[in-house]
Amino acid sequence: MRWVKRMGQTLFVLLIMLAAAGCGAMEQGEVNPYSQGDAPESVSGNKAEPCKAIIDWVDFLMINNIKYDHNYDGTKEVTAEQLGDKVGEVSYMLNEHACTDHVEKNGDAAFLPIGTVIYAMKGYKPEFRVVADNKIYEVRDNPNAATMGDLLDINGRVEKVSLESGKDGSPIGDFSEEASYEFIQELLPLSHVGFDAVYKKIKPEAGIFLRVHLQDGTSFRMVFYPKANAFTDGAFGTERLKELIMTQRELIKAAAGM
């Protein structure tokens, strides 16, 4: 997705941020999720009208009806040995070409030039991670994912789960080995309902930043909302999963003197 400043299609992102601000200063380990918006070019007859929107693109791509975001803070540049089969190719670059009326379609990418090859990543299902321009792109939305396990190809790959600061994203502490294992076992069977369904249930509150660390040294962030018992990845948690997260959070914060 993309975040279009001052454009109506992304007001839901701003509303989340403003609601959190209204609740007062956020604790470390608590924060609101970030999202993105939309953008494209308008054509009248044979003359393209300049896009007047101020657009901040998020580095994304879309193939096979799956949308991926560049995992910029939890991965490293991919080596040639990690490249799998070709799974797609960029056919349209949105940056400097698209405006707010653009409808995302297969072959779209925010910053990747036309012709950029998209590869599967060895060791992962392409529905979860792909590679383009030596960067890892991770699933943001997959309409065919029935469960979180379908969305996230991480079963048997997790090293640990940790808590992060909502102020600067710095690590606060790790879940215990047993709690990390149970977290994944509770998470993966959850029904994947998508972000829109979760957003309707989220009340104005700060989310809790969690990071899932994989055995290959990569990681990704998840945001959990306690009142809604929901993840922005598009799932509602079980009571046991909520209890596990909140208990580990308190233990980690106490150990950190917070």
ZALOKE-382136 format. One record per residue (C-alpha): chain; x, y, z; residue in one letter; residue number from 1. Coordinates in steps of 0.001 Angstrom, whole numbers. Layout:
N
(site "A" (X Y Z) "a" NUM) ...
//
This chain:
258
(site "A" (0 0 0) "m" 1) (site "A" (995 3617 -22) "r" 2) (site "A" (553 6514 2322) "w" 3) (site "A" (-787 9556 477) "v" 4) (site "A" (-443 12662 2606) "k" 5) (site "A" (-3619 14652 3067) "r" 6) (site "A" (-5561 12215 878) "m" 7) (site "A" (-8843 10740 2113) "g" 8) (site "A" (-7995 7134 1282) "q" 9) (site "A" (-5409 6990 4051) "t" 10) (site "A" (-7252 8899 6741) "l" 11) (site "A" (-7665 5648 8675) "f" 12) (site "A" (-3897 5647 9322) "v" 13) (site "A" (-3986 9190 10632) "l" 14) (site "A" (-7020 8424 12775) "l" 15) (site "A" (-5151 5591 14475) "i" 16) (site "A" (-2205 7861 15174) "m" 17) (site "A" (-4367 10731 16454) "l" 18) (site "A" (-6380 8423 18670) "a" 19) (site "A" (-3211 7139 20271) "a" 20) (site "A" (-1979 10681 20843) "a" 21) (site "A" (-5268 11529 22556) "g" 22) (site "A" (-4706 8725 25003) "c" 23) (site "A" (-1515 10375 26253) "g" 24) (site "A" (2134 9404 25928) "a" 25) (site "A" (2741 5807 24931) "m" 26) (site "A" (4735 3457 27101) "e" 27) (site "A" (7828 1798 25775) "q" 28) (site "A" (6734 -1421 24121) "g" 29) (site "A" (3425 161 23025) "e" 30) (site "A" (2681 1938 19793) "v" 31) (site "A" (200 2265 16973) "n" 32) (site "A" (785 366 13712) "p" 33) (site "A" (1781 2095 10546) "y" 34) (site "A" (-155 1598 7342) "s" 35) (site "A" (-93 3008 3878) "q" 36) (site "A" (-2486 4580 1377) "g" 37) (site "A" (-2933 4891 -2452) "d" 38) (site "A" (-1832 6822 -5587) "a" 39) (site "A" (-1827 7152 -9683) "p" 40) (site "A" (-1923 9240 -12816) "e" 41) (site "A" (-4942 10905 -14327) "s" 42) (site "A" (-5344 10997 -18092) "v" 43) (site "A" (-7673 13268 -20023) "s" 44) (site "A" (-7818 12346 -23691) "g" 45) (site "A" (-4230 11857 -24791) "n" 46) (site "A" (-2753 14332 -22308) "k" 47) (site "A" (-1597 13192 -18890) "a" 48) (site "A" (-2508 15622 -16149) "e" 49) (site "A" (165 16099 -13468) "p" 50) (site "A" (-514 14461 -10135) "c" 51) (site "A" (-893 17173 -7504) "k" 52) (site "A" (-977 14842 -4508) "a" 53) (site "A" (2022 14674 -2200) "i" 54) (site "A" (2742 10967 -2004) "i" 55) (site "A" (5026 9019 305) "d" 56) (site "A" (5281 5576 -1256) "w" 57) (site "A" (5906 2489 814) "v" 58) (site "A" (8229 69 -976) "d" 59) (site "A" (5752 -2597 -2105) "f" 60) (site "A" (5003 -4884 -5023) "l" 61) (site "A" (2063 -7024 -6127) "m" 62) (site "A" (2034 -10325 -8001) "i" 63) (site "A" (-443 -13216 -8171) "n" 64) (site "A" (-2949 -11047 -6270) "n" 65) (site "A" (-631 -10971 -3235) "i" 66) (site "A" (716 -7679 -1912) "k" 67) (site "A" (4204 -7577 -409) "y" 68) (site "A" (6121 -4882 1485) "d" 69) (site "A" (9890 -4575 1629) "h" 70) (site "A" (11010 -5870 5023) "n" 71) (site "A" (13611 -3152 5444) "y" 72) (site "A" (14314 -3440 9171) "d" 73) (site "A" (14448 -7200 9659) "g" 74) (site "A" (16376 -8527 6671) "t" 75) (site "A" (19637 -8119 4779) "k" 76) (site "A" (20507 -7984 1092) "e" 77) (site "A" (19839 -11324 -554) "v" 78) (site "A" (22677 -13287 -2153) "t" 79) (site "A" (22479 -15036 -5521) "a" 80) (site "A" (22470 -18400 -3738) "e" 81) (site "A" (19175 -17503 -2047) "q" 82) (site "A" (17319 -16848 -5294) "l" 83) (site "A" (14724 -19383 -6360) "g" 84) (site "A" (12657 -19562 -9533) "d" 85) (site "A" (11292 -16508 -11282) "k" 86) (site "A" (7718 -15869 -10113) "v" 87) (site "A" (6963 -12552 -11759) "g" 88) (site "A" (8174 -9290 -13231) "e" 89) (site "A" (7456 -5615 -12598) "v" 90) (site "A" (5290 -4093 -15325) "s" 91) (site "A" (4579 -671 -13777) "y" 92) (site "A" (6459 1604 -11346) "m" 93) (site "A" (4158 3884 -9369) "l" 94) (site "A" (6735 6381 -8116) "n" 95) (site "A" (6578 9524 -10303) "e" 96) (site "A" (4011 7857 -12566) "h" 97) (site "A" (869 7067 -10551) "a" 98) (site "A" (-1549 9267 -8637) "c" 99) (site "A" (-4356 8786 -6108) "t" 100) (site "A" (-6851 7117 -8436) "d" 101) (site "A" (-4573 4187 -9211) "h" 102) (site "A" (-5935 710 -8507) "v" 103) (site "A" (-3213 -1749 -7533) "e" 104) (site "A" (-2764 -4660 -9916) "k" 105) (site "A" (-386 -7521 -10544) "n" 106) (site "A" (2999 -6301 -11744) "g" 107) (site "A" (2824 -3024 -9800) "d" 108) (site "A" (5754 -1867 -7670) "a" 109) (site "A" (6357 1388 -5850) "a" 110) (site "A" (10023 1893 -6725) "f" 111) (site "A" (11192 -1061 -8800) "l" 112) (site "A" (11741 -289 -12497) "p" 113) (site "A" (9737 -2019 -15206) "i" 114) (site "A" (11318 -5355 -16068) "g" 115) (site "A" (12680 -6037 -12574) "t" 116) (site "A" (12510 -9808 -12074) "v" 117) (site "A" (10766 -11139 -8965) "i" 118) (site "A" (12124 -14410 -7578) "y" 119) (site "A" (11009 -16941 -5031) "a" 120) (site "A" (13283 -17048 -1985) "m" 121) (site "A" (14846 -20399 -1255) "k" 122) (site "A" (13593 -21860 2001) "g" 123) (site "A" (10250 -20032 1973) "y" 124) (site "A" (6977 -20298 136) "k" 125) (site "A" (6628 -17456 -2396) "p" 126) (site "A" (3259 -16609 -877) "e" 127) (site "A" (5208 -15412 2183) "f" 128) (site "A" (8458 -13978 824) "r" 129) (site "A" (9835 -13059 -2591) "v" 130) (site "A" (13006 -11289 -3727) "v" 131) (site "A" (13407 -8342 -6098) "a" 132) (site "A" (16440 -6080 -6547) "d" 133) (site "A" (18227 -8215 -3903) "n" 134) (site "A" (15626 -7198 -1310) "k" 135) (site "A" (13165 -9356 622) "i" 136) (site "A" (9518 -8493 134) "y" 137) (site "A" (7192 -9991 2726) "e" 138) (site "A" (3474 -10662 2449) "v" 139) (site "A" (1167 -7881 3595) "r" 140) (site "A" (-2087 -9192 2189) "d" 141) (site "A" (-2972 -12559 711) "n" 142) (site "A" (-6690 -13018 -72) "p" 143) (site "A" (-6182 -16794 -274) "n" 144) (site "A" (-4785 -17171 3265) "a" 145) (site "A" (-7391 -18832 5482) "a" 146) (site "A" (-5190 -18939 8582) "t" 147) (site "A" (-2167 -17086 9913) "m" 148) (site "A" (-188 -20205 9124) "g" 149) (site "A" (-1208 -19788 5483) "d" 150) (site "A" (-132 -16137 5601) "l" 151) (site "A" (3169 -16622 7428) "l" 152) (site "A" (5467 -19466 6405) "d" 153) (site "A" (7239 -19603 9751) "i" 154) (site "A" (6247 -22913 11351) "n" 155) (site "A" (9417 -24545 12690) "g" 156) (site "A" (11496 -21492 11720) "r" 157) (site "A" (11098 -19262 14803) "v" 158) (site "A" (14008 -18664 17165) "e" 159) (site "A" (12261 -16324 19606) "k" 160) (site "A" (9695 -13572 20099) "v" 161) (site "A" (10646 -10233 21643) "s" 162) (site "A" (9109 -6981 22864) "l" 163) (site "A" (10139 -3666 21286) "e" 164) (site "A" (9910 -34 22302) "s" 165) (site "A" (7131 1968 20732) "g" 166) (site "A" (9283 5091 20959) "k" 167) (site "A" (12275 4093 18868) "d" 168) (site "A" (11800 422 17976) "g" 169) (site "A" (14682 -660 20196) "s" 170) (site "A" (14513 -4122 21819) "p" 171) (site "A" (13308 -4301 25408) "i" 172) (site "A" (13570 -8018 26059) "g" 173) (site "A" (12724 -11524 24905) "d" 174) (site "A" (9892 -13902 25661) "f" 175) (site "A" (11034 -17063 27425) "s" 176) (site "A" (11825 -20011 25174) "e" 177) (site "A" (8643 -21761 26275) "e" 178) (site "A" (6515 -18635 25784) "a" 179) (site "A" (7984 -18016 22312) "s" 180) (site "A" (7094 -21565 21285) "y" 181) (site "A" (3575 -21328 22676) "e" 182) (site "A" (3057 -17934 21023) "f" 183) (site "A" (3669 -19443 17586) "i" 184) (site "A" (1538 -22505 18321) "q" 185) (site "A" (-1368 -20246 19302) "e" 186) (site "A" (-802 -17774 16462) "l" 187) (site "A" (-624 -19947 13354) "l" 188) (site "A" (-4051 -21662 13633) "p" 189) (site "A" (-5871 -18300 13965) "l" 190) (site "A" (-8288 -17411 11182) "s" 191) (site "A" (-6889 -14786 8839) "h" 192) (site "A" (-9619 -12156 8452) "v" 193) (site "A" (-7532 -9287 7050) "g" 194) (site "A" (-6648 -5841 8375) "f" 195) (site "A" (-9985 -4222 7502) "d" 196) (site "A" (-11926 -6626 9733) "a" 197) (site "A" (-9479 -6062 12590) "v" 198) (site "A" (-9509 -2282 12189) "y" 199) (site "A" (-13286 -2162 12723) "k" 200) (site "A" (-12788 -3653 16192) "k" 201) (site "A" (-9752 -1645 17288) "i" 202) (site "A" (-10528 969 19925) "k" 203) (site "A" (-8336 4027 20497) "p" 204) (site "A" (-5398 2448 22297) "e" 205) (site "A" (-1698 1981 21870) "a" 206) (site "A" (-617 -1277 20309) "g" 207) (site "A" (2185 -3500 21574) "i" 208) (site "A" (5175 -4025 19294) "f" 209) (site "A" (6370 -7602 19017) "l" 210) (site "A" (9164 -8946 16825) "r" 211) (site "A" (9340 -12504 15554) "v" 212) (site "A" (12936 -13656 15025) "h" 213) (site "A" (13545 -16471 12546) "l" 214) (site "A" (16339 -19006 12592) "q" 215) (site "A" (17964 -17576 9447) "d" 216) (site "A" (18677 -14298 11252) "g" 217) (site "A" (15783 -12361 9710) "t" 218) (site "A" (12791 -11018 11625) "s" 219) (site "A" (9528 -9138 11240) "f" 220) (site "A" (7312 -6991 13438) "r" 221) (site "A" (3761 -7671 14597) "m" 222) (site "A" (1485 -5194 16392) "v" 223) (site "A" (-998 -6474 18972) "f" 224) (site "A" (-4003 -4591 20377) "y" 225) (site "A" (-4949 -5934 23831) "p" 226) (site "A" (-8513 -4571 24058) "k" 227) (site "A" (-9481 -5932 20670) "a" 228) (site "A" (-7246 -8992 21165) "n" 229) (site "A" (-6173 -8489 17579) "a" 230) (site "A" (-3114 -8330 15331) "f" 231) (site "A" (-2783 -5823 12508) "t" 232) (site "A" (-1656 -8713 10315) "d" 233) (site "A" (-5347 -9581 10205) "g" 234) (site "A" (-6296 -11959 13013) "a" 235) (site "A" (-8083 -12032 16374) "f" 236) (site "A" (-6246 -13835 19164) "g" 237) (site "A" (-7369 -16444 21642) "t" 238) (site "A" (-7706 -15596 25328) "e" 239) (site "A" (-4699 -17777 26030) "r" 240) (site "A" (-2611 -15907 23451) "l" 241) (site "A" (-3600 -12562 24934) "k" 242) (site "A" (-2743 -13779 28438) "e" 243) (site "A" (610 -15048 27206) "l" 244) (site "A" (1523 -11739 25550) "i" 245) (site "A" (467 -9587 28491) "m" 246) (site "A" (2231 -11794 31049) "t" 247) (site "A" (5482 -11847 29093) "q" 248) (site "A" (5231 -8094 28544) "r" 249) (site "A" (4981 -7401 32255) "e" 250) (site "A" (7864 -9760 33062) "l" 251) (site "A" (10079 -8208 30397) "i" 252) (site "A" (9286 -4641 31469) "k" 253) (site "A" (9916 -5476 35125) "a" 254) (site "A" (13275 -7037 34270) "a" 255) (site "A" (14151 -3905 32290) "a" 256) (site "A" (13227 -1671 35230) "g" 257) (site "A" (10264 -125 33470) "m" 258) 
//
